[in-house]
Amino acid sequence: MTSPLNRRTLLLGVVPAAALGLSACGSSSSQPSASASASGSASTAATSASASASATVSASASANSLASASASATADDGYVGYRLNREVPGAGTATLYTDYQCPYCAKAEPKFEEAAKKLDGIMNVTVRHMPLNMHANAVPAALAVEAATAQGKHLEMANKLFNTQNDWKNIKERDKLRTLFNDYAKELGLNVEEFDKTLVASDTVKPIQRDYEHAVKIGVKGTPTFVVNDKVVEGLDSSSSVDDLVSTFKREAGVK
């Protein structure tokens, strides 16, 4: 079994460097995990190199920051992903690790967005990529979100992909998938030429890889997974209510 960031992406046609594979879609507490070695090169599809998780995960953990109620708004790797509400310097950060092909993530994301509104000015609420190895089109979908983010349409593309999962999840032809994502970009009012250029650019995969590797580092084993200050939160899943999300995030961050 290979990492989703270790196979040729359907859009780039290259093998970007990445971390090891992870578990199946769903709650991290109820799904089995699966591991695989990482290899690859973002510069060519013809060559690859083996790598271990220890070689590819560069950020170091800080145990003290995980338990601190006054933890930094940024994760220990210096990046928090896409913000869903206003940044509150010094406040705790709740993060959703998501896979755009995961049906459970499609149910969790709208509630997480609503929780972000309720926590505006109180906590930082962010989203990071977690494409799982069981989903063939998870990485291309994440690339589409990144390409839309470059034009200020992160949420619009994310929600479009969640709402149309059945239309693109089984597409095997890279050109067909690319065309469909370009059609979505047009529907969302994006500059399609710029979107397509970003979609296939080699640098677009880097934030996805960064999120994935950091998720592995802090113990994320499935999607959707909720994290507060880089600590995986137990007891929350796609069935959790908005109020449950808000109260749990506040409790984990030490907010009254």
Residue pairs with C-beta under 8 A, 6 or more apart in sequence:
1 21
1 34
1 36
1 133
2 21
2 36
2 133
3 18
3 19
3 20
3 21
3 22
3 36
3 38
3 133
3 212
4 18
4 21
4 131
4 132
4 133
4 135
4 138
4 139
4 212
5 16
5 17
5 18
5 19
5 38
5 40
5 131
5 139
5 205
5 208
5 209
5 212
6 15
6 18
6 21
6 36
6 38
6 39
6 40
7 15
7 139
8 14
8 15
8 45
9 15
9 16
9 139
9 140
9 143
9 205
10 136
10 137
10 139
10 140
10 171
10 172
10 174
10 177
10 178
11 140
11 143
11 174
11 177
11 178
11 181
11 199
11 200
12 143
12 200
12 202
12 205
13 45
13 174
14 40
14 41
14 42
14 43
14 44
14 45
14 202
15 39
15 40
15 41
15 42
15 45
15 48
16 40
16 41
16 42
16 202
16 205
16 206
16 209
17 38
17 39
17 40
17 41
17 42
17 49
17 51
17 56
17 209
18 38
18 40
18 56
18 209
18 212
18 213
19 38
19 53
19 56
19 57
19 209
19 212
19 213
19 216
20 35
20 36
20 37
20 38
20 52
20 53
20 216
21 34
21 35
21 36
21 133
22 33
22 34
22 35
22 130
22 132
22 133
22 215
22 216
22 220
22 221
22 222
23 31
23 32
23 33
23 34
23 132
23 221
23 222
24 31
24 32
24 34
24 132
24 134
24 222
25 31
25 99
25 101
25 102
25 103
25 104
25 105
25 132
25 134
25 135
25 222
25 223
26 102
26 104
26 222
26 223
26 237
27 104
27 222
27 237
27 238
28 220
28 221
28 222
28 223
28 225
28 232
29 234
29 235
29 237
30 222
31 221
31 222
33 221
33 222
34 133
36 133
37 50
37 51
37 52
38 50
38 51
38 52
38 53
38 56
39 48
39 49
39 50
39 51
40 48
40 49
40 51
41 47
41 48
41 49
42 202
42 205
43 202
53 216
56 213
57 213
57 214
57 216
57 217
58 77
58 213
59 76
59 77
59 78
59 213
59 214
59 217
60 76
61 76
61 217
61 218
61 230
62 76
62 230
65 71
65 72
65 76
65 229
65 230
66 229
66 230
66 231
67 229
67 231
68 229
68 254
69 92
69 253
69 254
69 255
70 90
70 92
70 254
71 92
71 93
71 229
71 253
72 90
72 93
73 80
73 87
73 88
73 89
73 90
73 91
73 92
73 93
73 124
74 80
74 93
75 93
75 95
75 214
75 229
75 230
76 230
77 210
77 214
77 217
79 207
79 210
79 214
80 93
80 95
80 124
80 126
80 128
81 95
81 126
81 127
81 128
81 129
81 211
82 126
82 127
82 128
82 149
82 154
83 124
83 125
83 126
84 112
84 113
84 116
84 125
84 126
84 127
84 155
85 116
85 117
85 119
85 120
85 121
85 124
85 125
86 120
86 121
87 124
88 121
88 122
88 123
88 124
91 122
91 123
91 124
91 253
91 255
92 123
92 124
92 228
92 229
92 249
92 252
92 253
92 254
92 255
93 123
93 124
93 125
93 126
93 228
93 229
93 253
94 115
94 119
94 123
94 124
94 125
94 126
94 226
94 227
94 228
94 245
94 249
94 252
94 253
95 125
95 126
95 127
95 128
95 226
95 227
95 228
96 105
96 108
96 109
96 112
96 126
96 127
96 128
96 224
96 225
96 226
96 227
97 128
97 129
97 130
97 211
97 215
97 220
97 223
97 224
97 225
97 226
97 227
98 105
98 108
98 109
98 127
98 128
98 129
98 130
98 223
98 224
99 105
99 129
99 130
99 131
99 132
99 135
99 138
99 142
99 223
99 224
100 131
100 138
100 141
100 142
100 144
100 145
100 158
100 161
100 162
100 165
101 131
101 132
101 135
101 136
101 137
101 138
101 141
101 165
101 169
102 132
102 135
102 138
102 223
102 224
103 165
104 223
104 224
104 237
104 238
105 162
105 223
105 224
105 238
106 162
106 163
106 165
107 238
107 239
108 224
108 237
108 238
108 240
109 127
109 158
109 159
109 162
109 224
110 159
111 240
111 241
111 242
111 245
112 125
112 127
112 224
112 226
112 245
113 155
114 242
115 125
115 242
115 245
115 246
115 249
116 125
118 242
118 246
119 125
119 246
119 249
119 250
122 250
122 255
123 249
123 250
123 253
123 255
125 249
127 158
128 211
128 214
128 215
129 142
129 145
129 207
129 208
129 211
129 212
130 211
130 212
130 215
130 220
130 223
130 225
131 138
131 139
131 141
131 142
131 208
131 212
132 138
132 222
132 223
135 169
136 169
136 172
137 168
137 169
137 170
137 171
137 177
139 205
139 208
140 174
140 177
140 178
140 181
141 161
141 168
141 181
142 208
143 199
143 204
143 205
143 208
144 157
144 161
144 181
144 184
144 185
144 199
145 154
145 157
145 158
145 161
146 198
146 204
146 207
146 208
147 157
147 181
147 185
147 195
147 196
147 198
147 199
147 204
148 154
148 156
148 157
148 158
148 185
148 188
148 190
148 195
149 157
150 194
150 195
150 198
151 190
151 191
151 194
151 195
153 188
153 189
153 190
156 188
157 184
157 185
157 188
160 184
160 187
160 188
161 168
161 184
164 184
167 180
168 177
168 180
168 181
171 177
171 180
178 196
178 199
178 200
181 199
182 192
182 195
182 196
182 199
185 192
185 195
185 196
186 192
198 204
215 225
218 227
218 230
218 231
218 232
219 232
220 227
220 232
224 237
224 238
225 232
226 232
226 233
226 236
226 245
226 248
226 249
227 233
228 249
228 252
228 253
229 252
229 253
231 252
233 248
233 249
233 252
235 248
236 244
236 245
236 248
240 248
249 255
250 256
